[in-house]
Amino acid sequence: MKFLKKQILSLAILFILVVALSACAGQTNPSAEKQDQASGGEKPAATKTVQTIHGEITIPVQPKRIVVDMYQNDLLALGIKPVGSVKYYLDNPFSKELVQGISSIGDRGSVSVEKVLALEPDLILIGSKDVGEYEKYSKIAPTIVIPYGTYKNVHEELTAFGELLGKEQEAKTWLAQYDQRIQAARDKLKGIIQPGDTFTVMEASAKEYYVYGDNFGRGGQAVYRGLELTPPPLVQKELMGETQWKSVSREVIDKYAGSYIFLTVSKENTGYKGDSIWKSLSAVRNDRVFELQEDRYWYFDPIAIVGQAEELADLLVQRNEVNAS
């Protein structure tokens, strides 16, 4: 009888323990529950601090909603699609198949702050050094200013963006493909470009010419850095450093004009005839002037540069074939 009582007592104690443990398991931490409700059940996004021209700025480690006013194609090369960009860059012909789904925030010089706000960005990247522009955007989200011309070449530029946005491997992969395409374009010109050939990138206006260096659009990056074509000595001396463009009078244009000229033109200026000075230039006399439409060659991003280099190589090959026939 005593043995039976002991068994009943043991079972009763075991039952009480099971009930107590079940009750404890069903309880929640009230403060933790409130925190989860407040954050929607998601952990706060990880952040990091980066040094910028406006000091240290805290940004998300993996930003999800980026708005840009210039560097759209750097992000696209890294596999990042910004939520908002400027119409001018959305119209870039070298990336038109990549921009679907990106909202326009207005155009250069007329960005809509309301549209930027509506996109709820967690990071904004801009190219203007204007303090007013920075203050306008920084009230909306963490804003990083990267002044135009900060980077010396495509490799430096995309590597920097890869480090900033946690896309280092994507940058390496894209740059390897870039190098292959650029080298293929250079290879096409073997036997066509001769020692001593020089190349000038320029525009024409009613009274003067504008000559450009290797980091100011108009195809300069593709011509001098991509294809590694040689500028005339005076262009090399004056326009390959801090100064990247110069207005040149018609009377001295021959000192800047190479044996080949890449002439950026608007649609209205296509078929440029020039004057007697223009017609006396070696490149004009030898049919070595190539007109480049400004809506294709004003762009200067990594995607545009490799596309322009391929186009320019093909133009030179085609002209050589025509002249040889």
Salt bridges, closest charged atoms under 4 A:
ASP91 OD2 - LYS87 NZ 2.62
GLU133 OE2 - LYS136 NZ 3.08
GLU170 OE2 - LYS167 NZ 3.96
ASP179 OD1 - HIS155 NE2 2.74
ASP187 OD1 - LYS190 NZ 3.24
GLU203 OE2 - ARG218 NE 3.01
ASP214 OD2 - ARG225 NE 3.24
GLU228 OE2 - ARG186 NH2 3.35
GLU238 OE1 - LYS246 NZ 2.69
ASP275 OD2 - ARG250 NH1 3.75
ASP287 OD1 - ARG319 NH1 3.35
ASP295 OD2 - LYS267 NZ 3.95
GLU310 OE1 - ARG181 NH2 2.81
GLU311 OE2 - ARG296 NH2 2.36
ASP314 OD1 - LYS188 NZ 2.73
